[in-house]
């Protein structure tokens, strides 16, 4: 449904002196870090890394390495595929400038703690050499250690070890006796206690282990205090219908009510059962004569709408064109079964005729008949169905090819009718009737020269017949 109702989020990226524009393909949220994948008009892929909703760095990548943070984010994070409406909320700005790579870490020190910079470095391994990043993190470790801040130096070591588990020097330092008390603290303390001293560690730990109900609950508590968007994303990952009202208020901080209706629909939560406001949204679309848009919003739940929506469905049925109905035929057959009454039989028969005309342009006679056959349950005396049934019966009978052509003409299938009349003309070259019918078909097609030509042939055959 997203693709029919929601446009993809667009973004403009300034890289040095070049500006490229593209559409966001997907976004991955991994604790404090967001990764955005952008596809440009030139079919190039850009990846942008955000920390606490601020752009850190980004660049064009031909390939995402399997061991990289970006790959990890898209496999272990909360991934939102475009054009999901919430993607726009994950992107703080729709026009960004990629920072100077050579000055990046100097600039980061203005805004973030050294521990945060150590973690941020681990998210940039698609853009920087891994050894260079390890050296950067090592510098931070030794800075904390020299200044006597052993807790912080231990925390940075944990970040380094998670980044490169095979790094021998990090393992050896973690096992130093001076860090034993910190090992004990992280092993024996509760998450709330650890969170007071190392919120970055706890947030990452909880996010990576959010499938555990207790850990997920604690992560939700953290988000409730400081990041309502992440709390909403966690709910979207595991939604519960009984909490829709609570999360509706939260969602409307970031998206519109129409977008929220679409999201609930994709989560298989019927928005028309749980959102009283949804009905007025649809009614406004109908007032604005946006009938197809209103129908697209309702189609997924056409089988489970409250009775109060019947007037809306009646309005749609009367105003939607047959082409749109044909694309969603099964849903509209259900709708017509639900709404049929004596006064609407004539209207429904007209709609069936229009559908037959459109479907015959794309499918053969048998396929169209089978698609429309369920309507016979609603309209057992449908003239359209009866005629199509008769057309199938005479389809292979050359003695009734003229009658078949007349039926095709009635359904505005002029080329198929011409084929039938040509066949009859070949069988009966002295009969002027099929020639006259061919002339009329070309008139309907707007092909005046051809119509006049066959009218002349008709006149000649008729004259010869009268003389004879």
N, C-alpha and C positions, 0 to 999 in steps of 0.2 A: 504493500500500500504506500510506503514511503515514496517510492519512485514516481507514483502518479500524483501525489499531493504535496511533496516537499522538495524544494530545490536544493541541490548540494551547496554546502558552504564554500564560498570563494575566498581566496586569500591572495594578497600581493606581497611578494618577497623581494626586498632590495638586497642584493649581494654585491658589495663593492659599488661599482657604477651601473650595474645591470639591474633591471627590474623585470621579474617574471611573474606571471599570474597563473593561477591554477585552481583546481577544485580539491578540497579535502577528501581523501579516499577513506580514511579511517583514523581513529584516535585511540591510543592506549593510555590508561591511567594506572600508574604503579606507585602507590603511596603518594609521596609529595611530587612525583615526576609525571609529566604528561609527554607523550610522543605523538606527533602529528605527521601523517604521511600525506604529501601533496603531489598530485599529478598535473604537470603543466600542459599547456596547449601543444607543446613540442614533444609530448609523451616522455618527459623526463621526471624522475621521482626525487623529490626533496623530502628530507626528514628534519623536523624541528624538535628540539629538546627544551622543555619548560621545567622550571623548578619553582614550586609555589606560585604558579601562574605567570611567572616572568620568563621571557625567552632567554635561554642560556646560549645556545648555538644551534647551527643547522647547516646543511649543505646538500648538494646533489649526490646521490649514491646510485651506482649502477647495480649494486648487489648488497643485500644485508647479510652479513656473516652470521653463521649459526651460533657462535659463542658470544655475540655482541649483546650489549644491554638492550638495544632496539628490538632484537629478535626475542629476548627474554620478556620484554614488556608486552609484545604482541602475543606471546604464548601464556604468560602467567598473570598479566594485568587484566583490568576490565576493558574490553575492546568494544568500541562503538563504531559500527560501519556507517559510512555516509550513504544516503542522506538523512540518517537519524537526526531528528530535530535537536537533540541534546548536544550534538557535535558543535554547534554554534556557541554553546555556553562554555565548552571546554577551551575554545580559542578566545583568549582575552581581547585580542585585536586582529582585525582582518587586513592590516597592513603592517608588516614587520621589516626590520632591518637586521641582517645578520651581523653580529659584532666582529670586530677585527680579531682574527685568530691569534695573532702574535701578542696581543695585549689582553687576551681574554681573562687569564687568571689574575692578572694585576687588577683588572676592573672588578672581578668577582669579590676581591677582598674588601671592597668598599661597602658591599651590601650583605655579605654572609660571613658567618663564623668560619674558622679554619676547619673545624670538623665537618661543617656543611660542604665546604669546598672539596674536602677529601671525598665525600660521597658523590658530589656533582661530577668530579673527575671520572668516577667509575661509570657514569652514564654516557661519556663522550668517546668511548673506545672505537666508534665507527669513524671518527674524524681525526683522532690523534693516535700516534703510535703508542701501543700499550706500555712499552718500557718507559716512555716519557711520562706517562700518567703514573706509573709505579714510583718513579723518582719524585714526582710532585707530592704524592701521598707520603712517601718516606720523609721528605723534608718537613712536612707538617708533624709527623710522628716525633721526629728528633727535636723540633721546636718545642713541643709540649713537654717532652722528657727533660730537656735542658732547663726548662723553666720550672721543673719540679711538679708539673701537673700530670701525675701518673694516671689518674682516672681518664683524662682526655687522651693521653697517649695510648692507653689500652683500647679506648673506643675507636681510635683511628686504626689501630692494628687489626681490630675486628673487621673494619670496613675493607682494609687491604686484603685480609685473608679471604673474605667473601668474594672479592674481586678476582684474585688469583689464588685459588686454593692450593695450587701446586708450588707456590713460592716458598722455598725452603727457609729463607731468612725470616719471613713473617711467622712461620710455624715455630721456629726456634725462639723468637722473641716472645711469642705468646706464652711459651712454657717457662719463661724466666720466673724465678722465685718471687721477684718483686711484684708480679701480677697475680699471684695466687689468691689474694683476698678479693680481687675483682672478679676472678673466675667464680669464686664462691658466691659473691653477691649476685651475679647474673643467674647462677644455677638455683639458688635457694630463695631468692626474693620474689615477691608477687609482681605481676605486671604493673600495677599502680605504683609500687615502690620504685621499680626500675624506670618507669616513665618520668618520674620527678627528676631523675638524674640524667636520663638519656632518652628523651622523647623521639629522636630520630631513629634510634635502634628499635624501640618498641613499635613505632608506626610501620617500619619495614617488616618487622617480625610478624605483626598482626596481619598485615596485608598478605604476606606470603602464606600464612596459615589460616586464612579467613574461612576455609571450609570447616574448621573446628567451631562449633556453635558458641562455646564460651569465649574463644578468642575473637570471633566475629562480633559478639555482643560488646566486648570491650572496645573494639575498633569503632563500632557505631557510637559508643559513648564519646570517644575522642572526637569523632567527626561532628557530633551534635554540638560540641562546644566551640569548634573552630572551622569546620569546613562542611557547610550544608550541601554543597554540590557533590562532594564525595559520598556523603551520607545518602543522597538521592541515587547516585550511581550504584551503591551497594544494594539498595532496595530494588533497583531495576534488574540487578543480577539475580535476585531471589525475591520476586514480588509476592505479596500476599493481598488478596482482594479486600480483606477486612481492614486494611490500613490505608486504603486509597485516599480517603478524605484527608488524613494527616499529610500524606506526601503530595497531594494536589496543591496545598498551600505552599509547600516547599518548591515544587516544580514551577509554579507561576512566577517565582523570582527570576527564573532563567528563560522560560519559554512561554508561548501563548496558550490559551485554553484549547484552541484548535489543534495545536501541535501536541498537547497533552492527550487529547482524545485519540489522535493517531497512535501515540506511543502505547496507551492502554490497549488499543485494538491489537497492536502487534504482540502484546503480552498475553493475548487471549483473555483479557479482562473486559467485560462488556461495559463500555463507558456509558451506554444509554440506560443501564440498570443501576449504576453506582454514582453517576454525576447528574444531578438535577439540572445543572447549567447547560448540559449538552444539547438539550432539546431546543433551547432558544438560539444556540449557535446554528443549528440546522435550519430552523425557521427563518433566520436572517438570510441565509444563503438562498432560500427559496424566494423570499421577498425581493432579493436582488437578481432573481431569475438565473442563478448559477445552479441549474438543476443537475447537471452531470457531476459537479463537485459535491453537491449534497448527497447524491447517490453513492459516490465513491466512499464517502465517510460512513455510509450506512451498510454497504453491501456485505461486509464481513459478518454482520450481526442481523441480517435480514430475517433469519429464522428465530431470533430471540429478542425481538423488540417489544417494549411495553405496548399495551393496547392504545395508549395515548398517542402513539406515533402513526396510527391508521390514517388520519387526515393528511399527514405529511406524505405517506406512501401513495395515497390517491392522487395527490398533487403531482408527485413525481411521475407516476404512471401516465398521467394525462399530458405531460410536457416533455418527457424524454424522447429523443428521436429514435427511430427504429435501429439505426446503425449502432448506437450506444447499447441499446437493449440486446442486440444480437451478440455483442462481445461478452455480455454477462447473462446469457440466456437462462441458465439454470436458476440463478437467483430470482430473475424476473418471472419465471414460471411459478416459482413458489409465491412470489408477491401477488401475482394475478389470482392464484388459487385462494389466497387469503382475503383478497378484496372483491372478488367477483360478486356481482348482484345483477338483477334483471336490467337495470338502467345502463349498466356498463357493458353489456354483451356486444352491442354494436360497436362501441369504441374499441373493445378488445379485438374484435374481428378485423377492424381496420388496421390495428397494430400488427396482427398476425400476417395480414397481407403485405404490409410494408417490410416486415421481417423476411418473408419469403422472397420478395424482390431483391433485397440486399444479400441474403444468403446464397441465392442462385448465381450471383455474380462471382462467388468464391468457391462454391461446392457444386458437385453434381446433384442431379435430381434426387437420387436415392438418399444421399447424405442429408440433404435439406429436409426431406420428408421425415427421416428418423429424428433429426434435431427438433422438429416441430411436433412430432407425434404426442409427447406428453401433454400438449395443450388440449388434445382431444378429450382428456379427462375433465377439463374445465368447460370446453365448448364441444360437446359431443356431436353437435350438428354444424360444425364449422364448415362453411363452403370452401374455404382455402384448403383445409386438410382433405376434404372430399375430392376436390379437383386434382390435387397433387397425387392422391391415391390412384385416380383414374389415369393420370399421365403416366404413372409407373406401369400400369396395366397395358397401355398401348405403346409403350416406348419402343418395343422391338417389332411392332406390327406395321409393315410398309403400307398396308391398305388404309391405315388410320393416321398416316404421317401428316396429312393436312390438319386434322383435328389437333394433333400434338403441337403443330406450329401455331395454331390459334391460341392454345393454352399458353405457350411460351410468350406470345405477343401480349396476352392479357397480363402476364407477370413482368412485362417490359423487358423481356430477354430477346431483343430484336435480332441479334446475331444468330441465336439458336433457332429462332423462328424462320429466319432466312434460309438456314441450312435445311430445315424441313421442307420449305416451299421449293427450294432448288431440287431437292430429291423428287418431289411430286412433279415438277416441271420436266425432269428427265424421263420420268415414267410416262407422262402424258404430255408430249410436246405440243399437241393441238389444243390443249385445254388452256384458255386464257386466265382462268381464276388464280392459279398459283403465281403467275407473272404479275397480276394485279396486286396480289398480297405482298410480293417482293417489293414492288414499287412503294407501297404504303409503309413497309418497314424502313426503307431508306429515307422516306419522308420523316418518320419518327426519329431517325438517327441524325437528321439534319443534313443528309447527303443529297443535295438537290439534283446535281447532275445525274447521279445514278438513278434517282427516283424518276426523272424525266425520261432517261433512256429506257427503263423498263416499262414506263407508261406507253412509250412509242411501240415497243415490242408487243405489249398487251393489245394496243389498238390494231396492229397489223394482224395478229393471230385472230382477233375477234372478227376483223374484216374478212380474212380468208375463210373463216368458219361460216360467215353469213353468205358469202359468194358460193361456197361449196354446197 
